[in-house]
């Protein structure tokens, strides 16, 4: 999956109503840490971020 596809799916619930969602517009370290499962470094040019849902992004 490409980064744009992942970001377009990255919505978070607002307040206590989980049916209303808002697009994440700025970097939040706590959200990043909650979503990220692990990072794999194969080489300087091949770094992969794997999220808790199994989505993998190659950086």
TAFENPE-V740616 format. One record per pair of residues at least 4 apart in sequence whose C-alpha atoms are under 7 Angstrom apart, sorted by the first residue. I is the first residue (numbers start at 1). J is the second residue. D is the distance in whole Angstrom. If there is no record, write none. Layout:
I J D
I J D
This chain:
1 5 6
1 6 7
1 56 7
1 57 7
2 6 6
2 57 7
3 7 6
3 57 7
4 8 6
5 9 7
6 10 6
10 23 7
10 24 7
11 21 6
11 22 6
11 23 5
11 24 6
12 21 5
12 22 6
12 23 7
12 24 7
13 17 7
13 18 5
13 20 6
13 21 4
13 22 7
14 18 7
14 20 6
14 21 5
14 22 6
28 32 6
29 33 6
30 34 6
31 35 6
32 36 6
35 51 6
35 52 6
36 50 6
36 51 4
36 52 6
37 50 6
37 51 5
37 52 5
38 49 6
38 50 5
38 51 7
39 48 6
39 49 5
39 50 6
40 47 6
40 48 5
40 49 7
41 46 6
41 47 5
41 48 6
42 46 5
42 47 6
43 47 7
46 58 7
46 59 6
47 58 6
47 59 5
48 56 6
48 57 6
48 58 4
48 59 6
49 56 6
49 57 5
49 58 6
50 54 6
50 55 6
50 56 4
50 57 7
51 55 5
51 56 6
